[in-house]
Amino acid sequence: MTATPEVQKSIEEVYTKLQGASDCSSLLKKHLTKDVVAKNKSKKTRLGATLLDVIQSGGENLDSGVGIYAPDAESYTLFADLFNPVIEEYHNGFKATDTQPAMDLGEKNVGELADLDPEGKFIVSTRIRCGRSLQGYPFNPCLSETNYKMMETRMKEIFNSITDPELKGTYYPLTGMDEETKKKLIADHFLFKEGDRFLKAANANRYWPNGRGIFHNEKKTFLVWVNEEDHLRIISMQNGGNVGEVLARLIKGLNLVAAKAPFARHPRLGWLTFCPTNLGTTVRASVHIKLPKISAKDDFKKICSDMKLQIRGIHGEHSESKEGIYDISNKQRLGLTEYQAVRQMYDGLKKLIELEKAAA
Ligand SMILES: Nc1ncnc2c1ncn2[C@@H]1O[C@H](COP(=O)(O)OP(=O)(O)OP(=O)(O)O)[C@@H](O)[C@H]1O
């Protein structure tokens, strides 16, 4: 199977557009070389995905940080000429010959994670999420409407079977959810945003809102997103800085779901996700934090990036910080264990709080 001449022409057009875009600094632009285009433009996965499916979001959104997505699991192998260097650069030097370590969520270590901010002076809230793909289904651009609905039905059955008093809750499909409820869930940081242009350009928003929804317990401290960017996003969050409590709840919830739904894992890349930035552990552990003194300094971004921390705005990726509150998380998700990913955030934040306390 080979890509049509039209698709190959579109791939070349994306390449030319990126090379001519002086304002673009995405990893796609850097690693989509003439040679990579020539070697890969005619390839097609067994499900029919091409290099165009991989690069079209970054081609349309020149402000992308990364710019590529995997339309199916095979893409990570078939288009390795592009994925491997992007993965290596994003995940702290994870090489094509490296392998994701076995899963270690840190069950035995949660006790080491004392509250980062017991006096409640800095941290507004803590959240740890991981992504999962259900075995047997491709990713967004290759999913049919029936696939989305079947996955949602399967997940509803699993949610209904949860009896743990802390975790049990209700699934709310996006279809039929009233605008007011939706807006409030998004504003309160519980639900994913709609109409993300990066995902739209990657063909990830088809048949919306069918098959999409959110499960949460009564306190909204354990949540599962269904069919947004990934098949599943499993989330634990609460106010304050008690990372240990948040992690313990995530582990409990993840184990419950995993016992009923087999997830797709790659022998080298770990848990599989739609975006290569989430491969491996898929863990993003974040706090919403106020650091008025050090965040005003010129070297704040550098201090964070030296500690492998990522800074986002208050409403998530591609949003701005408001009222001096930042979303700070681990950046690397591949090439370390789940516990180490959480620890990367934890140790870095401990240091940032010390610096804030010491700042004049
Ligand atoms: N520590 C936190 N406390 C409260 N809300 C949070 C925290 N971290 C992230 N959020 C909220 O979670 C929502 C999703 O954020 P965002 O999309 O950036 O991250 P994500 O779910 O990790 O996925 P992705 O990295 O794929 O974008 C946003 O509303 C964001 O404000």
The ligand as an SDF file (V2000), in Angstrom:
LIG
                    3D

 31 33  0  0  0  0  0  0  0  0999 V2000
   -2.4830   20.9620   39.4120 N   0  0  0  0  0  0  0  0  0  0  0  0
   -3.6460   21.2420   38.8270 C   0  0  0  0  0  0  0  0  0  0  0  0
   -4.7090   21.6480   39.5450 N   0  0  0  0  0  0  0  0  0  0  0  0
   -5.8980   21.9240   38.9770 C   0  0  0  0  0  0  0  0  0  0  0  0
   -6.1280   21.8110   37.6690 N   0  0  0  0  0  0  0  0  0  0  0  0
   -5.1070   21.4050   36.8950 C   0  0  0  0  0  0  0  0  0  0  0  0
   -3.8220   21.1150   37.4200 C   0  0  0  0  0  0  0  0  0  0  0  0
   -3.0220   20.7600   36.3910 N   0  0  0  0  0  0  0  0  0  0  0  0
   -3.7610   20.8250   35.2780 C   0  0  0  0  0  0  0  0  0  0  0  0
   -5.0100   21.2250   35.5580 N   0  0  0  0  0  0  0  0  0  0  0  0
   -6.1250   21.4430   34.6380 C   0  0  0  0  0  0  0  0  0  0  0  0
   -6.3520   20.3060   33.8400 O   0  0  0  0  0  0  0  0  0  0  0  0
   -6.9230   20.6980   32.6100 C   0  0  0  0  0  0  0  0  0  0  0  0
   -6.1690   20.0350   31.4740 C   0  0  0  0  0  0  0  0  0  0  0  0
   -4.8990   20.6250   31.3270 O   0  0  0  0  0  0  0  0  0  0  0  0
   -3.9200   20.3150   30.1280 P   0  0  0  0  0  0  0  0  0  0  0  0
   -4.7150   20.1030   28.8930 O   0  0  0  0  0  0  0  0  0  0  0  0
   -2.8220   21.3110   30.1270 O   0  0  0  0  0  0  0  0  0  0  0  0
   -3.1890   19.0270   30.5790 O   0  0  0  0  0  0  0  0  0  0  0  0
   -3.3500   17.4940   30.4550 P   0  0  0  0  0  0  0  0  0  0  0  0
   -4.7080   17.0300   30.8740 O   0  0  0  0  0  0  0  0  0  0  0  0
   -2.2030   17.0200   31.2510 O   0  0  0  0  0  0  0  0  0  0  0  0
   -3.2010   17.1230   28.9240 O   0  0  0  0  0  0  0  0  0  0  0  0
   -2.2610   17.5500   27.7190 P   0  0  0  0  0  0  0  0  0  0  0  0
   -0.8540   17.5560   28.2380 O   0  0  0  0  0  0  0  0  0  0  0  0
   -2.5060   16.5000   26.7060 O   0  0  0  0  0  0  0  0  0  0  0  0
   -2.7260   18.9060   27.2840 O   0  0  0  0  0  0  0  0  0  0  0  0
   -6.8610   22.2230   32.5760 C   0  0  0  0  0  0  0  0  0  0  0  0
   -8.1060   22.7660   32.9560 O   0  0  0  0  0  0  0  0  0  0  0  0
   -5.8300   22.5390   33.6390 C   0  0  0  0  0  0  0  0  0  0  0  0
   -5.9880   23.8120   34.2120 O   0  0  0  0  0  0  0  0  0  0  0  0
  1  2  1  0
  2  3  1  0
  2  7  2  0
  3  4  2  0
  4  5  1  0
  5  6  2  0
  6  7  1  0
  6 10  1  0
  7  8  1  0
  8  9  2  0
  9 10  1  0
 10 11  1  0
 11 12  1  0
 11 30  1  0
 12 13  1  0
 13 14  1  0
 13 28  1  0
 14 15  1  0
 15 16  1  0
 16 17  2  0
 16 18  1  0
 16 19  1  0
 19 20  1  0
 20 21  2  0
 20 22  1  0
 20 23  1  0
 23 24  1  0
 24 25  2  0
 24 26  1  0
 24 27  1  0
 28 29  1  0
 28 30  1  0
 30 31  1  0
M  END
$$$$
